[in-house]
Amino acid sequence: MATKPIVRHGSIYISVLGVSVLVLVIGLGAVIVGRVQARTAATANDFAEARICARSGLELAMLAVYNDPYWRRNRGNGVWFSATPSGMGAFSVSASDPTDADVTIGENNPVILTSTGTKGSARYILSMRMEVGPRTGSCLEASMCSGKDLTVAGATLGSDQTIRSNTTVSATGGATVTASVEACTDILGATYAGTKTITGLTSTLPDPATVLDYYTANGTAIPYSALRQADAELIANGSFEISTSGWYAQSGCTLSRNLLLMKDGLASLRVSNRDSINDAAATDLPVSRMVSGHAYTLLCPVYSARAATMRVRITFTTTNGATSIVSALTPVPQNTWTNLEGSFPAVTWTGTLTQVTLSVESNAPTSDYTIDAVSFRDTTHGAAYLLEGLLAPGVNPYGAPNARGIYVINCGGRNVIVTDTRIVGTLVMLNPGASSSLLGAVCMEAAAANLPAFMTDGKVLIRLSSTGLSESSLGMNLNPPGSPYPYQAGAGTFTNATATDSYPTSISGLVYAKDDLTIDGNTTINGVVVGNGAITVGSTSLTLRYNNFYLNNPPPGFTRGTVVMKPVPGTWQRVAN
């Protein structure tokens, strides 16, 4: 029997081949997926690394601001760091000023820092804003801050803000302190109405070596020689060379110029037709320039037609009545020039002074007499006076005006007395004598909100009175157009052309003393008082009204090169690519 041939089919082979191809495709797919996943993971890692780099760049930029007091000048505008390596990536940081587009100017301006982090092809941009913040422990946090002891001696000190000393605060002689008090080492005395805190800390004070630099560089000098000198005559017309102006007859006598008899010069004043000892020549002295407690000297040469006993009387009329001081009764021989003299070491009165009259008395009722070269001077300080006027931006009676109202007096170790005047601006007193002071009726206001009102590198007394500064007493207008009161309120109804206004005696602004400072009288200061030396508050009262504008906007010289910059919460944000 024949054998049937075997027929072979490829179905099994094809099946095997198909399975192999399927396995290969699945394997390749897995490889591709793995590669895609790996690539995606790598990209995610790069992005995360770029974000970390961006954050690191901002932190490094902030560190540069904290560590370099002159970062505005040294870093400047634009790029601060470029492609700086960080971990496996890098960052670049730039700075901009949103206020005036210039980082290098405006120490109170904010700054925006932008950091770009990179890793591979990943890129992440992060920005944040830094603004000015107050220096911790700044002297401008308190209404009064002393670098040394702060003493309240027999006075009442009231304030709506803390007073502070870098050493000790003392209240002595029955003093009363109604402000809260902070001291580094100790608080002495028991008459405190506010809280008392011994901190063990010191406040940051301006650098005494540089604090005045801006003001001396930008101020206008007032020459010492341009001020009215201390021994300036208080009698307007004591020589009678031109007229008898300023003098009048008391009772029924007659006054006339005598061109035939004189002590010096060309004329004298004759007093005739006398029939009573009350008949006398008299003149009124300027009330605004008389200061209770000051020393005065008198000289009055007289010539009598008959032998007489004569003297000079100075009568002080106040709201409490009238008091007098007199020179010694002096025998005056007939027809001989004789000096009536007086030295009054401490002339005082109570109440508001309204009139001061000097009169020349003779006990020979029917005898004519002649006077000449009459002098009455304040000899308390031996100083020059800045007084009787307006000193402001654009107004300077002593020379060229300063647009910002910064005026500098170099006293050269001599005394300068500031009284009976309105000052709008920053008055800087350099090298003052030991008796230099702001005295009596002074109305002082800083011309700009962030500039001081008064600064000195020496020892100065501030003794203001409770009596206001009166235009009518001075005979001049102190708020003409361009110099409104209050100045920072602007023009309008605060200016006029009259001389009938009055102003409170006060200081509105920052007061700074490089050396010891004494404040007494009835003084009001609206602002901040800062002293690198000791501060003494004497009788009668000091009222401090705090102004935090100086804390938030420190004046030049009160920042030690720069202000503190702080990141603004909520401004950290990603910037879209």
C-alpha positions in Angstrom: 0.0 0.0 0.0 1.3 3.2 -0.9 2.1 5.8 1.9 0.0 9.1 1.9 2.3 12.2 1.7 2.4 14.6 4.7 1.3 18.2 4.1 3.0 20.9 6.4 1.2 24.2 7.1 3.0 27.6 8.4 0.3 28.5 10.9 2.3 27.6 13.9 5.3 29.6 12.6 3.2 32.5 11.9 1.7 32.4 15.3 5.0 32.2 16.9 6.3 35.1 14.8 3.2 37.2 15.6 3.7 36.6 19.3 7.4 37.6 19.0 6.5 40.8 17.2 3.9 41.6 19.8 6.4 41.1 22.5 8.9 43.2 20.7 6.4 46.0 20.2 5.3 45.9 23.9 9.0 45.9 24.9 9.7 48.9 22.6 6.7 50.7 24.0 7.8 50.1 27.5 11.2 51.5 26.6 9.7 54.5 25.0 7.3 55.1 27.9 10.2 54.7 30.3 12.2 57.2 28.4 9.3 59.7 28.2 8.8 59.2 31.9 12.4 59.7 32.6 12.5 62.8 30.4 9.4 64.2 32.2 10.9 63.5 35.6 14.1 65.2 34.6 12.2 68.2 33.4 10.2 68.4 36.6 13.4 68.1 38.6 15.0 70.9 36.5 12.0 73.1 37.1 12.1 72.5 40.8 15.8 73.2 40.8 15.3 76.4 38.8 12.7 77.6 41.4 15.1 76.9 44.2 17.8 78.8 42.4 15.4 81.8 41.9 14.6 81.8 45.6 18.3 81.6 46.5 19.0 84.6 44.3 16.4 86.7 46.1 17.8 85.7 49.5 21.3 86.6 48.4 20.2 89.9 47.1 18.4 90.7 50.4 21.6 89.7 52.3 23.5 92.2 50.1 21.1 94.9 51.2 21.3 94.0 54.8 25.1 93.8 54.9 26.0 96.8 52.7 24.9 100.2 54.1 25.7 101.7 50.7 24.0 99.1 48.5 22.2 101.7 46.4 25.4 103.2 45.3 27.5 100.0 45.1 24.9 97.8 43.4 23.0 100.4 41.4 20.3 99.7 38.8 19.8 96.6 36.7 21.7 93.3 37.1 23.2 92.5 40.5 24.1 88.9 39.9 24.5 87.2 36.5 24.4 83.4 35.9 25.6 82.8 39.4 26.0 79.0 40.0 23.7 77.6 42.7 23.5 73.8 43.3 23.0 72.2 39.8 21.6 75.4 38.3 22.2 79.1 38.3 20.4 82.4 39.0 20.5 86.1 37.9 19.1 89.0 40.0 18.2 92.5 38.9 16.9 95.5 40.9 14.5 98.4 39.9 13.0 101.4 41.7 9.2 101.6 41.1 9.1 105.3 42.3 11.6 107.1 40.1 13.3 104.3 38.1 16.7 105.0 39.8 17.8 102.7 42.6 20.8 104.9 43.4 18.8 107.9 44.7 15.9 108.3 47.2 17.0 106.4 50.3 13.4 106.1 51.4 12.3 104.6 48.0 11.2 100.9 47.7 13.1 98.5 45.5 11.8 95.5 43.5 14.2 92.5 43.2 13.7 90.0 40.4 15.5 86.7 40.3 15.6 84.2 37.4 16.6 80.7 38.3 17.7 78.2 35.5 18.5 74.5 35.3 18.9 73.0 31.9 16.1 74.4 29.8 13.9 75.1 32.8 13.4 78.7 33.9 11.7 80.2 36.9 11.3 83.9 37.6 10.5 85.2 41.2 10.2 88.8 42.4 9.6 90.6 45.7 9.4 94.2 47.0 11.4 95.7 49.8 10.4 99.0 51.6 11.9 101.2 54.2 11.3 100.1 57.8 12.2 101.9 61.0 15.5 101.1 62.6 14.9 99.0 65.7 15.7 101.0 68.8 15.9 104.3 66.9 16.2 107.5 68.9 13.3 108.7 66.8 10.9 106.3 68.4 10.8 108.5 71.5 9.6 112.1 72.0 12.9 112.7 73.8 16.0 110.6 73.7 19.3 111.3 75.5 22.6 109.6 74.9 23.6 110.3 78.5 21.6 111.1 81.6 18.2 112.6 81.3 17.3 114.8 84.4 14.1 116.5 85.2 14.9 119.0 87.9 12.0 120.7 89.7 9.9 120.8 86.5 6.8 119.3 85.0 7.5 117.2 81.9 4.5 116.0 79.9 4.5 114.0 76.7 2.2 111.8 74.7 5.1 109.4 73.9 7.9 107.7 75.8 11.0 109.6 76.9 14.2 107.6 76.8 17.8 107.6 78.1 20.8 105.5 77.1 21.9 105.7 80.7 19.7 107.0 83.6 16.5 109.0 84.0 16.2 111.1 87.2 13.3 113.2 88.6 14.6 115.5 91.3 13.5 118.6 93.3 9.8 117.8 93.2 9.7 117.2 89.5 6.7 115.5 87.9 6.9 113.3 84.8 3.7 112.3 83.1 5.3 110.5 80.2 6.2 106.8 80.1 10.0 106.4 80.8 12.6 104.0 79.5 16.2 103.9 80.6 19.1 101.6 79.9 20.5 101.4 83.5 18.3 103.1 86.1 15.3 105.3 86.8 15.6 107.5 89.9 13.0 109.5 91.8 9.3 108.7 92.6 7.3 111.3 90.8 6.4 109.4 87.6 2.8 109.1 86.5 3.5 106.8 83.5 5.2 103.4 83.2 8.8 102.9 84.0 11.0 100.4 82.2 14.7 99.6 82.6 15.5 98.1 79.3 19.2 97.3 79.4 19.3 98.6 75.8 20.5 101.7 74.1 18.9 103.6 71.3 20.6 104.2 68.0 21.7 107.9 67.9 23.0 109.7 64.9 26.7 109.7 64.3 27.9 113.0 65.9 30.8 113.1 63.5 28.6 113.4 60.4 25.1 114.3 61.5 25.5 118.0 60.6 27.3 117.4 57.3 24.2 117.7 55.1 23.0 120.9 56.7 26.4 122.7 56.6 26.8 121.7 53.0 23.3 122.8 51.9 22.7 125.7 54.3 23.3 129.4 53.9 25.7 131.0 56.4 24.6 133.9 58.5 27.8 135.8 59.6 28.1 136.4 63.3 29.0 140.0 62.5 25.6 140.5 60.8 23.7 139.8 64.0 22.8 142.6 66.4 25.5 142.6 69.0 24.7 142.0 72.7 25.5 145.4 73.9 23.3 147.0 71.3 21.7 150.1 72.8 18.2 149.7 74.2 17.6 153.5 74.0 16.6 154.4 70.5 17.9 158.0 70.6 20.4 158.7 73.4 22.5 161.3 71.5 20.0 163.8 70.2 22.2 164.5 67.2 19.2 164.9 64.8 16.1 165.3 67.0 14.5 164.6 70.4 12.6 161.7 68.9 11.6 159.0 71.4 11.6 161.3 74.4 8.7 163.1 76.0 8.1 165.4 79.0 6.6 164.0 82.2 4.3 166.6 83.9 4.6 170.1 82.6 8.2 170.7 81.5 9.6 171.4 78.0 12.1 169.4 76.0 14.3 170.9 73.3 17.6 170.2 71.5 20.5 172.2 73.0 23.0 173.1 70.3 25.2 175.1 72.7 26.0 172.5 75.3 26.8 168.8 74.8 28.7 165.9 76.4 29.8 164.8 72.9 28.6 165.1 69.4 26.6 168.2 68.2 23.6 168.4 70.5 22.0 167.4 73.8 18.5 167.4 75.3 17.5 170.4 77.5 14.7 170.1 80.1 13.3 173.5 81.0 10.3 175.2 82.5 10.4 172.8 85.5 8.3 173.7 88.6 8.1 170.3 90.2 10.4 167.4 91.0 8.0 165.3 88.8 9.0 167.3 85.7 11.4 165.0 83.9 12.6 163.8 80.5 11.4 160.3 79.8 11.7 157.6 77.1 10.1 154.2 76.7 12.3 151.1 76.2 11.4 148.2 73.9 9.3 145.8 75.9 10.1 142.9 73.5 13.8 143.1 74.3 13.5 143.2 78.1 14.0 139.9 79.8 13.2 139.2 83.5 16.3 138.1 85.4 18.8 139.8 83.0 21.5 142.3 84.1 21.4 145.9 82.8 23.8 148.8 83.0 22.9 152.5 82.9 24.9 155.6 82.0 23.3 159.1 81.9 25.6 162.2 81.8 23.7 165.2 83.2 24.4 169.0 83.4 22.3 171.0 85.9 21.8 174.8 86.0 21.8 174.6 89.8 23.4 172.2 92.2 21.0 169.3 92.6 20.7 165.7 93.6 19.6 163.5 90.6 18.9 159.9 89.7 17.5 157.8 86.9 14.3 155.7 87.4 13.3 152.7 85.3 9.6 151.8 85.8 8.3 148.4 84.7 4.6 148.3 84.2 3.0 144.8 84.1 -0.4 143.2 84.4 0.4 142.9 88.1 1.2 146.6 88.6 4.3 148.7 88.4 7.8 148.3 90.0 10.9 150.5 89.6 14.6 150.3 89.9 16.7 153.5 90.4 20.2 154.6 90.2 21.9 156.0 93.2 21.1 159.5 94.3 24.1 161.5 93.0 25.1 165.0 93.9 25.4 167.1 90.7 27.4 170.3 91.0 26.2 173.4 89.2 27.2 173.6 85.5 29.3 170.4 85.6 28.8 167.3 83.6 28.2 164.4 86.0 27.5 160.8 85.3 24.4 159.1 86.7 25.3 155.4 86.7 23.7 152.1 87.6 24.4 148.4 87.5 21.5 146.1 88.0 22.6 142.5 88.1 19.2 140.8 88.1 16.1 142.8 87.1 12.9 140.9 87.7 9.1 141.4 87.5 6.0 139.4 87.6 3.1 139.4 85.2 3.1 140.4 81.5 5.3 143.4 80.8 3.4 146.2 79.0 5.7 149.2 79.3 9.2 150.2 80.4 9.9 153.8 81.0 13.3 155.5 81.8 13.0 159.0 83.4 15.6 161.4 84.7 14.7 162.9 88.1 16.1 166.1 89.8 15.3 167.2 93.4 15.8 170.9 92.3 12.2 171.6 91.1 12.9 174.9 89.3 16.3 174.1 87.8 16.8 173.2 84.2 19.0 170.3 83.3 20.6 168.8 80.2 21.3 165.2 79.3 23.4 163.6 76.6 24.9 160.2 75.5 22.3 158.3 77.5 22.8 154.5 77.5 20.9 151.5 78.8 22.2 148.1 77.9 21.5 144.4 78.6 24.8 143.0 79.8 23.7 139.5 80.7 25.4 137.4 78.1 27.8 139.4 76.1 26.2 137.9 73.0 24.9 138.6 69.5 21.2 138.5 68.9 19.1 137.0 66.2 15.8 138.8 66.8 13.0 140.9 65.7 12.2 139.4 62.3 11.3 136.6 60.0 13.8 134.0 58.8 12.4 131.6 56.3 12.9 130.0 52.8 13.4 133.0 50.6 13.6 135.4 53.5 16.9 136.2 55.2 17.4 139.7 56.7 21.1 138.8 57.1 22.0 138.0 53.6 21.1 135.6 50.7 18.0 133.5 51.3 18.0 129.7 51.3 15.3 127.9 49.3 14.9 125.1 52.0 15.3 127.5 54.9 18.6 126.0 56.2 20.6 128.7 57.9 24.0 128.1 59.7 25.6 130.4 62.3 29.2 129.7 63.2 29.4 131.4 66.6 33.1 130.9 66.9 32.8 130.2 70.7 30.7 133.4 71.2 27.2 133.6 72.6 24.2 133.9 70.3 20.7 134.6 71.6 17.7 133.8 69.4 14.6 135.7 70.6 11.6 137.7 69.5 11.6 136.1 66.0 9.8 133.7 63.8 12.0 131.0 62.1 10.7 128.8 59.3 13.4 126.3 58.5 16.4 124.6 60.0 18.6 126.8 62.2 22.1 125.3 62.8 24.2 126.8 65.5 27.9 125.8 65.4 30.5 126.3 68.1 28.1 128.3 70.4 29.3 130.0 73.5 28.2 128.6 76.9 25.4 131.2 77.3 23.9 130.7 73.8 20.1 130.1 73.9 16.7 130.2 72.3 15.1 132.7 74.6 11.6 134.2 75.3 9.3 134.7 72.4 10.4 132.3 69.6 8.1 130.7 67.0 10.1 128.0 65.2 8.9 125.6 62.5 10.7 123.2 60.2 10.2 124.2 56.5 9.9 120.6 55.4 8.3 117.8 57.3 11.4 115.6 57.4 13.9 118.4 58.2 14.9 119.4 61.8 14.0 122.8 63.2 17.1 123.4 65.3 20.5 121.7 65.5 23.7 122.5 67.4 27.1 120.9 68.0 27.5 122.7 71.4 25.7 123.3 74.7 22.6 125.4 74.3 19.7 126.6 76.6 16.2 126.5 75.3 14.0 128.8 77.5 10.8 129.8 75.8 8.1 132.0 77.5 4.4 131.4 77.7 3.9 134.9 76.1 3.2 134.7 72.4 5.2 136.4 69.7 3.3 139.6 68.8 3.6 141.4 65.4 2.3 144.6 67.0 5.0 144.6 69.6 7.7 144.1 67.0 6.0 146.5 64.5 6.4 144.1 61.6 4.5 141.4 59.6 5.8 137.9 60.2 3.5 136.0 57.8 3.8 137.9 54.5 2.9 136.1 51.1 5.3 133.2 50.7 5.7 132.7 54.4 2.3 131.4 55.7 1.6 130.3 59.2 1.7 127.4 59.7 4.2 127.1 56.9 3.6 123.5 56.0 -0.1 124.1 55.7 0.5 126.2 52.5 -0.6 129.6 51.4 -4.0 131.1 51.4 -5.7 132.6 54.5 -2.5 132.0 56.5 -0.8 135.0 55.0 -1.7 138.7 55.1 -0.2 142.2 54.9 -1.1 143.3 58.4 1.1 143.5 61.6 -1.6 142.5 64.1 -1.2 138.7 64.4 0.4 136.8 67.2 2.1 133.3 67.2 2.6 130.7 70.0 6.1 130.4 71.4 6.9 126.9 70.4 9.2 124.7 68.3 7.6 122.5 65.7 10.1 120.0 64.4 13.1 117.9 65.5 15.6 119.4 67.9 19.1 117.9 68.0 22.1 118.7 70.2 25.5 117.0 69.8 26.5 118.2 73.3 24.5 118.8 76.5 21.1 120.4 76.2 19.1 122.3 78.8 15.4 123.1 78.4 13.4 125.2 80.9 10.9 128.1 81.0 7.5 127.3 79.6 8.6 125.4 76.5 6.5 123.4 74.0 8.1 121.2 71.4 6.0 119.5 68.7 8.3 116.8 67.3 11.3 115.0 68.7 14.2 116.0 71.0 17.5 114.1 70.5 20.8 114.7 72.3 24.0 112.8 72.1 24.9 114.3 75.4 22.9 114.8 78.6 19.5 116.5 78.6 18.3 118.5 81.6 14.7 119.8 81.9 14.5 122.6 84.5 11.6 124.7 85.8 8.9 125.5 84.9 7.4 123.1 82.3 8.1 121.2 79.1 5.4 119.9 76.9 6.4 117.4 74.2 4.0 116.4 71.4 5.5 113.5 69.5 5.6 113.4 65.7 6.3 110.0 64.2 7.0 111.4 60.7 10.6 111.6 61.6 10.7 107.9 62.5 9.1 106.9 59.2 11.1 109.5 57.2 14.4 110.1 59.0 16.2 113.4 58.2 19.6 113.4 56.6 22.2 112.4 59.1 19.9 110.2 61.2 20.3 107.0 59.1 24.0 106.1 59.3 24.3 105.8 55.5 21.0 104.1 54.8 17.7 103.1 56.2 16.7 99.5 57.0 14.9 97.7 54.1 12.4 95.0 54.9 10.6 92.6 52.5 6.9 93.4 52.1 4.7 90.4 53.0 2.6 89.2 50.2 4.8 90.5 47.4 6.7 87.3 46.8 5.3 86.2 43.5 6.2 84.2 40.4 6.7 86.3 37.2 5.2 84.8 34.0 7.9 83.9 31.4 
